[in-house]
Amino acid sequence: MACTPGFDYDIFISFSHQDNEPRPGQETGWVERFVDYLKWLGKRRGLTGLEVWWDQRRLTGATELDRRIEQDLGRTALLVVLHSENYRDSDYCKQELGWFVAAARSHPLGLAVNGERRIFNVLINQIPHEKWTDSGHWTQPLAGTIGFKFHDATDDQDAFGDPIEDSDPKHYDAAMRPIVDAAMRLLKSFPAPKDDPQQPPTSRPAGERLPEILIADVPDSLARLRKRLIADIGDQARIADPIPPPYPATEHDAALRRALENTDLSIHLLDRWPGRAVDDGEHSYPRRQAELAKEAPTPSLFWLPETLDPATSDDADHRDWLNALETDARAGAGYQLQRSGQVQLIEDVLEQIAKLHTDNPDAQAGRTIVIDPHSTDQHYGFQLAADLKRRAPTLALEVTRDGAEPADRWTDFEQLVTRAQDLIVLFGQVAPEWVRGRIERAFKVAAARLGETLSLETIWVLLLPDCPGSQALPPLPRLLRVQILDNTGTTSIAEATVEQLLSGAAGSGP
């Protein structure tokens, strides 16, 4: 039993097995010794009974083991990524990261607890910061993490850096302590699960989609109000992961724009204090987030205390901005500005959330969607699955895998196609012929079932940011309706893409 309530495992170690090869003269590998020391130091910190999952028996192509690992990741509180060059070269490691992210996003807690990410990025080689903050890359889930240094490289960017060895107790212990302390603090902050988590709250119909609400960063003076608002919203909506992190201006803006694409309402609490200054930016986080929200199509609510006089602000630039919010014309803008007391604010927010509970989940009941990514684009597959499930909880979703032997892989693919109404083939960092091959295989399944009831209605080709475009595709067969969706304009799966997939609206022809 894990220390963390509601989970079977406290920590899952995601690593490349090449990093666990014992050095000459040693019987145990580096990762094994890392896990042993982690457990020992955890006990010294009071984490008695810490359950750490790490794969000691990887069997290449073992589909059942893959499914076991995927399930265990969904029952894990904290993912520790041992980030190395070997890890970056491993499709399986990227798949593990994608599995955890998909499971965490479907969990009521999300990817963060009390503002802290449930993913620890432990750098055992010197990986430049820009390599793991690329929002359009498989490292996207790591972009909001701090990064724990566990290598011996200096600040020289050209140095490779090797993992710190336990033969150097002083430096090894100094590198391990921040990880264990942060893990202890985070794991102890997990809330206790409800008595029957399988039963939906009586205040919400079973299966209803939870609206996604983003509550922007606030100045310290409004931190208590923000917490109260979250508590009063309760289970009526899902609160998006807090931003920042990331803290640098460019990464922060990209993360917020992605979040706004996937939320139903953003809320911005403002007062006379500007709030924390953006790293390398011109303004504060609350102001920058409000400005980006004004540009986005997502509805947003700006709130000011009813007694606030902007003239009392000591920051002239902030004072002018507050005045502009109230005096500038907002015709056609997607935001509303409200002056009220705190009680009225909370009542109005709850009323708006109630209006968002209008989606009809029954329309998706019994519908099965199969998402088919190549292993190089697996992270997009898991992100899409999480986004679809969030919007339509009653959907049956399957993501194909490339981990088994080719014959088994085709068998699994064909079995999934026979049950699906929609097949979504992801076109990213793969040859166009791979896409055609997947579609042709689906057609063969359909042809083999002539005279029988066939569920498959539509094949979608989803163009990812890294693909060469629909013009690169060879001519596609027309036995079934094949749709192409263009998702190249954003660095993640756009909300409009999810909406189109759910509605089944016709896209552009091949």
CORPE-V605190 format. One record per residue. N is the residue number from 0. RES is the residue in three letters. SS is DSSP state (H for helix, E for strand, C for the rest). D_LAST is the distance of its C-alpha to the last C-alpha in Angstrom with 1 decimal. Layout:
[[N | RES | SS | D_LAST] [N | RES | SS | D_LAST]]
This chain:
[[0 | MET | C | 52.1] [1 | ALA | C | 50.5] [2 | CYS | C | 52.4] [3 | THR | C | 49.5] [4 | PRO | C | 49.5] [5 | GLY | C | 46.6] [6 | PHE | C | 45.3] [7 | ASP | C | 46.2] [8 | TYR | E | 45.9] [9 | ASP | E | 46.9] [10 | ILE | E | 45.1] [11 | PHE | E | 42.4] [12 | ILE | E | 42.6] [13 | SER | E | 39.3] [14 | PHE | C | 40.0] [15 | SER | C | 39.3] [16 | HIS | H | 41.8] [17 | GLN | H | 42.4] [18 | ASP | H | 44.2] [19 | ASN | H | 46.5] [20 | GLU | C | 47.9] [21 | PRO | C | 51.7] [22 | ARG | C | 53.4] [23 | PRO | C | 56.0] [24 | GLY | C | 59.1] [25 | GLN | C | 57.3] [26 | GLU | C | 56.6] [27 | THR | C | 54.0] [28 | GLY | C | 50.9] [29 | TRP | H | 50.3] [30 | VAL | H | 47.9] [31 | GLU | H | 50.4] [32 | ARG | H | 53.2] [33 | PHE | H | 51.0] [34 | VAL | H | 50.5] [35 | ASP | H | 54.3] [36 | TYR | H | 55.3] [37 | LEU | H | 52.8] [38 | LYS | H | 54.4] [39 | TRP | H | 57.9] [40 | LEU | H | 57.4] [41 | GLY | H | 55.7] [42 | LYS | H | 58.8] [43 | ARG | H | 61.0] [44 | ARG | C | 59.0] [45 | GLY | C | 59.5] [46 | LEU | C | 56.2] [47 | THR | C | 58.0] [48 | GLY | C | 55.9] [49 | LEU | C | 52.8] [50 | GLU | C | 50.1] [51 | VAL | E | 48.0] [52 | TRP | E | 45.1] [53 | TRP | C | 44.4] [54 | ASP | C | 43.0] [55 | GLN | C | 45.9] [56 | ARG | C | 44.5] [57 | ARG | C | 40.9] [58 | LEU | C | 39.8] [59 | THR | C | 36.8] [60 | GLY | C | 34.1] [61 | ALA | C | 36.1] [62 | THR | H | 33.6] [63 | GLU | H | 36.4] [64 | LEU | H | 37.8] [65 | ASP | H | 34.5] [66 | ARG | H | 34.3] [67 | ARG | H | 37.9] [68 | ILE | H | 37.3] [69 | GLU | H | 34.4] [70 | GLN | H | 36.7] [71 | ASP | H | 39.6] [72 | LEU | H | 37.6] [73 | GLY | H | 37.0] [74 | ARG | C | 40.8] [75 | THR | E | 41.7] [76 | ALA | E | 43.0] [77 | LEU | E | 42.5] [78 | LEU | E | 40.3] [79 | VAL | E | 42.0] [80 | VAL | E | 39.7] [81 | LEU | E | 41.7] [82 | HIS | E | 39.5] [83 | SER | C | 40.0] [84 | GLU | H | 38.3] [85 | ASN | H | 38.1] [86 | TYR | H | 36.5] [87 | ARG | H | 33.8] [88 | ASP | C | 33.0] [89 | SER | C | 32.8] [90 | ASP | H | 29.5] [91 | TYR | H | 31.7] [92 | CYS | H | 33.6] [93 | LYS | H | 30.4] [94 | GLN | H | 29.5] [95 | GLU | H | 32.9] [96 | LEU | H | 32.5] [97 | GLY | H | 29.2] [98 | TRP | H | 31.0] [99 | PHE | H | 33.9] [100 | VAL | H | 31.8] [101 | ALA | H | 29.8] [102 | ALA | H | 33.2] [103 | ALA | H | 35.0] [104 | ARG | H | 32.5] [105 | SER | H | 32.8] [106 | HIS | C | 36.6] [107 | PRO | C | 38.6] [108 | LEU | C | 40.0] [109 | GLY | C | 36.7] [110 | LEU | C | 36.7] [111 | ALA | E | 39.9] [112 | VAL | E | 43.4] [113 | ASN | C | 45.7] [114 | GLY | C | 43.5] [115 | GLU | E | 43.5] [116 | ARG | E | 40.4] [117 | ARG | C | 40.5] [118 | ILE | E | 39.3] [119 | PHE | E | 41.9] [120 | ASN | E | 40.7] [121 | VAL | E | 43.5] [122 | LEU | E | 43.2] [123 | ILE | C | 45.0] [124 | ASN | C | 43.9] [125 | GLN | C | 43.7] [126 | ILE | C | 40.1] [127 | PRO | C | 39.7] [128 | HIS | H | 39.0] [129 | GLU | H | 35.9] [130 | LYS | H | 34.3] [131 | TRP | C | 34.5] [132 | THR | C | 33.8] [133 | ASP | C | 30.3] [134 | SER | C | 28.4] [135 | GLY | C | 25.0] [136 | HIS | C | 26.3] [137 | TRP | H | 27.3] [138 | THR | H | 30.7] [139 | GLN | H | 29.7] [140 | PRO | H | 32.1] [141 | LEU | H | 34.9] [142 | ALA | C | 34.5] [143 | GLY | C | 36.9] [144 | THR | C | 39.5] [145 | ILE | C | 42.7] [146 | GLY | C | 42.8] [147 | PHE | E | 46.0] [148 | LYS | E | 47.4] [149 | PHE | C | 48.7] [150 | HIS | E | 49.0] [151 | ASP | C | 51.8] [152 | ALA | C | 50.1] [153 | THR | C | 51.6] [154 | ASP | C | 49.8] [155 | ASP | C | 49.0] [156 | GLN | C | 45.2] [157 | ASP | C | 45.4] [158 | ALA | C | 47.3] [159 | PHE | C | 45.4] [160 | GLY | C | 47.6] [161 | ASP | C | 48.6] [162 | PRO | E | 49.0] [163 | ILE | C | 52.5] [164 | GLU | C | 54.7] [165 | ASP | C | 57.0] [166 | SER | C | 59.8] [167 | ASP | C | 59.9] [168 | PRO | H | 60.8] [169 | LYS | H | 61.3] [170 | HIS | H | 57.9] [171 | TYR | H | 56.1] [172 | ASP | H | 57.7] [173 | ALA | H | 56.9] [174 | ALA | H | 53.2] [175 | MET | H | 53.1] [176 | ARG | H | 55.0] [177 | PRO | H | 52.5] [178 | ILE | H | 49.8] [179 | VAL | H | 52.2] [180 | ASP | H | 53.5] [181 | ALA | H | 50.1] [182 | ALA | H | 49.1] [183 | MET | H | 52.3] [184 | ARG | H | 51.9] [185 | LEU | H | 48.4] [186 | LEU | H | 49.0] [187 | LYS | H | 52.1] [188 | SER | C | 50.3] [189 | PHE | C | 47.9] [190 | PRO | C | 48.8] [191 | ALA | C | 50.3] [192 | PRO | C | 47.9] [193 | LYS | C | 48.5] [194 | ASP | C | 50.6] [195 | ASP | C | 47.8] [196 | PRO | C | 44.4] [197 | GLN | C | 42.7] [198 | GLN | C | 44.0] [199 | PRO | C | 42.1] [200 | PRO | C | 44.5] [201 | THR | C | 46.2] [202 | SER | C | 45.2] [203 | ARG | C | 41.5] [204 | PRO | C | 40.0] [205 | ALA | C | 38.6] [206 | GLY | C | 34.9] [207 | GLU | C | 34.6] [208 | ARG | C | 32.3] [209 | LEU | C | 34.4] [210 | PRO | E | 33.6] [211 | GLU | E | 33.2] [212 | ILE | E | 35.9] [213 | LEU | E | 36.4] [214 | ILE | E | 40.1] [215 | ALA | C | 40.4] [216 | ASP | C | 43.1] [217 | VAL | C | 46.5] [218 | PRO | C | 49.9] [219 | ASP | H | 52.5] [220 | SER | H | 54.3] [221 | LEU | H | 51.5] [222 | ALA | H | 50.7] [223 | ARG | H | 52.7] [224 | LEU | H | 51.1] [225 | ARG | H | 47.6] [226 | LYS | H | 48.8] [227 | ARG | H | 50.4] [228 | LEU | H | 47.2] [229 | ILE | H | 45.2] [230 | ALA | H | 47.9] [231 | ASP | H | 48.0] [232 | ILE | H | 44.3] [233 | GLY | H | 44.7] [234 | ASP | H | 42.3] [235 | GLN | H | 40.9] [236 | ALA | E | 38.1] [237 | ARG | E | 36.8] [238 | ILE | E | 38.0] [239 | ALA | C | 35.6] [240 | ASP | C | 36.8] [241 | PRO | C | 39.3] [242 | ILE | C | 38.4] [243 | PRO | C | 40.1] [244 | PRO | C | 39.7] [245 | PRO | C | 38.3] [246 | TYR | C | 41.1] [247 | PRO | E | 40.2] [248 | ALA | H | 38.9] [249 | THR | H | 35.5] [250 | GLU | H | 34.6] [251 | HIS | H | 36.1] [252 | ASP | H | 34.0] [253 | ALA | H | 30.7] [254 | ALA | H | 31.8] [255 | LEU | H | 32.8] [256 | ARG | H | 29.6] [257 | ARG | H | 27.7] [258 | ALA | H | 30.2] [259 | LEU | H | 30.0] [260 | GLU | H | 26.3] [261 | ASN | C | 27.2] [262 | THR | C | 30.4] [263 | ASP | C | 31.5] [264 | LEU | E | 34.6] [265 | SER | E | 36.3] [266 | ILE | E | 40.1] [267 | HIS | E | 42.2] [268 | LEU | E | 46.0] [269 | LEU | E | 47.9] [270 | ASP | C | 51.6] [271 | ARG | C | 54.1] [272 | TRP | C | 53.2] [273 | PRO | C | 50.1] [274 | GLY | C | 49.4] [275 | ARG | C | 48.5] [276 | ALA | E | 47.5] [277 | VAL | C | 44.1] [278 | ASP | E | 44.4] [279 | ASP | C | 44.0] [280 | GLY | C | 43.1] [281 | GLU | C | 44.9] [282 | HIS | C | 45.3] [283 | SER | E | 45.7] [284 | TYR | H | 43.0] [285 | PRO | H | 43.6] [286 | ARG | H | 43.3] [287 | ARG | H | 40.2] [288 | GLN | H | 38.4] [289 | ALA | H | 39.4] [290 | GLU | H | 38.1] [291 | LEU | H | 34.7] [292 | ALA | H | 34.6] [293 | LYS | H | 35.5] [294 | GLU | H | 32.4] [295 | ALA | C | 30.0] [296 | PRO | C | 28.7] [297 | THR | C | 30.4] [298 | PRO | C | 33.6] [299 | SER | E | 36.7] [300 | LEU | E | 40.4] [301 | PHE | E | 43.0] [302 | TRP | E | 46.4] [303 | LEU | E | 49.8] [304 | PRO | E | 53.2] [305 | GLU | C | 55.0] [306 | THR | C | 58.1] [307 | LEU | C | 56.2] [308 | ASP | C | 57.6] [309 | PRO | H | 55.4] [310 | ALA | H | 58.5] [311 | THR | H | 59.8] [312 | SER | C | 57.1] [313 | ASP | C | 58.6] [314 | ASP | C | 55.4] [315 | ALA | H | 55.2] [316 | ASP | H | 51.5] [317 | HIS | H | 50.7] [318 | ARG | H | 53.1] [319 | ASP | H | 51.4] [320 | TRP | H | 48.0] [321 | LEU | H | 49.2] [322 | ASN | H | 50.8] [323 | ALA | H | 47.6] [324 | LEU | H | 45.6] [325 | GLU | H | 48.1] [326 | THR | H | 48.6] [327 | ASP | C | 45.3] [328 | ALA | C | 43.4] [329 | ARG | C | 40.5] [330 | ALA | C | 39.0] [331 | GLY | C | 35.4] [332 | ALA | C | 35.6] [333 | GLY | C | 34.2] [334 | TYR | E | 37.5] [335 | GLN | E | 40.9] [336 | LEU | E | 44.3] [337 | GLN | E | 47.0] [338 | ARG | E | 50.7] [339 | SER | E | 52.4] [340 | GLY | C | 54.3] [341 | GLN | H | 52.8] [342 | VAL | H | 53.4] [343 | GLN | H | 51.6] [344 | LEU | H | 48.7] [345 | ILE | H | 48.2] [346 | GLU | H | 48.6] [347 | ASP | H | 46.0] [348 | VAL | H | 43.5] [349 | LEU | H | 44.0] [350 | GLU | H | 43.5] [351 | GLN | H | 40.2] [352 | ILE | H | 39.0] [353 | ALA | H | 40.2] [354 | LYS | H | 37.9] [355 | LEU | H | 34.9] [356 | HIS | C | 35.6] [357 | THR | C | 33.6] [358 | ASP | C | 30.5] [359 | ASN | C | 30.5] [360 | PRO | H | 30.0] [361 | ASP | H | 30.7] [362 | ALA | H | 27.3] [363 | GLN | H | 25.9] [364 | ALA | C | 28.8] [365 | GLY | C | 28.0] [366 | ARG | C | 24.3] [367 | THR | E | 23.1] [368 | ILE | E | 20.3] [369 | VAL | E | 19.8] [370 | ILE | E | 18.7] [371 | ASP | E | 17.9] [372 | PRO | C | 18.6] [373 | HIS | C | 19.9] [374 | SER | H | 23.6] [375 | THR | H | 23.2] [376 | ASP | H | 21.1] [377 | GLN | H | 23.2] [378 | HIS | H | 24.7] [379 | TYR | H | 21.5] [380 | GLY | H | 21.2] [381 | PHE | H | 24.7] [382 | GLN | H | 24.3] [383 | LEU | H | 21.4] [384 | ALA | H | 23.5] [385 | ALA | H | 26.5] [386 | ASP | H | 24.8] [387 | LEU | H | 23.5] [388 | LYS | H | 26.9] [389 | ARG | H | 28.7] [390 | ARG | H | 27.0] [391 | ALA | C | 27.1] [392 | PRO | C | 30.0] [393 | THR | C | 29.8] [394 | LEU | C | 26.3] [395 | ALA | E | 26.5] [396 | LEU | E | 24.6] [397 | GLU | E | 24.3] [398 | VAL | E | 23.2] [399 | THR | C | 22.9] [400 | ARG | C | 25.3] [401 | ASP | C | 25.6] [402 | GLY | C | 29.4] [403 | ALA | C | 30.5] [404 | GLU | C | 30.8] [405 | PRO | H | 27.7] [406 | ALA | H | 28.9] [407 | ASP | H | 29.6] [408 | ARG | H | 26.4] [409 | TRP | H | 24.4] [410 | THR | H | 26.9] [411 | ASP | H | 26.4] [412 | PHE | H | 22.6] [413 | GLU | H | 22.9] [414 | GLN | H | 25.5] [415 | LEU | H | 23.5] [416 | VAL | H | 20.5] [417 | THR | H | 23.0] [418 | ARG | H | 24.1] [419 | ALA | C | 20.9] [420 | GLN | C | 19.3] [421 | ASP | E | 16.5] [422 | LEU | E | 15.2] [423 | ILE | E | 14.0] [424 | VAL | E | 13.2] [425 | LEU | E | 14.2] [426 | PHE | E | 12.9] [427 | GLY | C | 16.0] [428 | GLN | C | 18.8] [429 | VAL | C | 17.5] [430 | ALA | C | 16.4] [431 | PRO | H | 12.7] [432 | GLU | H | 14.3] [433 | TRP | H | 15.6] [434 | VAL | H | 12.3] [435 | ARG | H | 11.5] [436 | GLY | H | 15.2] [437 | ARG | H | 15.0] [438 | ILE | H | 12.3] [439 | GLU | H | 14.4] [440 | ARG | H | 17.5] [441 | ALA | H | 16.4] [442 | PHE | H | 15.8] [443 | LYS | H | 19.2] [444 | VAL | H | 20.8] [445 | ALA | H | 19.5] [446 | ALA | H | 20.8] [447 | ALA | H | 24.1] [448 | ARG | C | 24.7] [449 | LEU | C | 24.4] [450 | GLY | C | 27.2] [451 | GLU | C | 27.3] [452 | THR | C | 26.0] [453 | LEU | C | 22.6] [454 | SER | C | 21.8] [455 | LEU | C | 18.1] [456 | GLU | C | 16.2] [457 | THR | E | 12.9] [458 | ILE | E | 11.1] [459 | TRP | E | 9.9] [460 | VAL | E | 8.8] [461 | LEU | E | 11.3] [462 | LEU | E | 11.5] [463 | LEU | C | 15.3] [464 | PRO | C | 17.7] [465 | ASP | C | 18.3] [466 | CYS | C | 14.9] [467 | PRO | C | 14.3] [468 | GLY | C | 11.0] [469 | SER | H | 7.3] [470 | GLN | H | 8.7] [471 | ALA | H | 10.6] [472 | LEU | C | 8.3] [473 | PRO | C | 9.4] [474 | PRO | C | 7.8] [475 | LEU | C | 7.1] [476 | PRO | C | 9.6] [477 | ARG | C | 9.4] [478 | LEU | C | 12.8] [479 | LEU | C | 11.9] [480 | ARG | E | 9.8] [481 | VAL | E | 7.1] [482 | GLN | E | 6.7] [483 | ILE | E | 6.2] [484 | LEU | E | 9.7] [485 | ASP | E | 11.3] [486 | ASN | C | 14.7] [487 | THR | C | 15.8] [488 | GLY | C | 18.3] [489 | THR | C | 20.8] [490 | THR | C | 22.6] [491 | SER | C | 22.2] [492 | ILE | C | 20.2] [493 | ALA | C | 20.5] [494 | GLU | H | 22.0] [495 | ALA | H | 19.4] [496 | THR | H | 16.8] [497 | VAL | H | 19.4] [498 | GLU | H | 20.0] [499 | GLN | H | 16.5] [500 | LEU | H | 16.4] [501 | LEU | H | 19.8] [502 | SER | H | 19.3] [503 | GLY | C | 16.1] [504 | ALA | C | 14.9] [505 | ALA | C | 11.6] [506 | GLY | C | 9.2] [507 | SER | E | 6.6] [508 | GLY | C | 3.8] [509 | PRO | C | 0.0]]
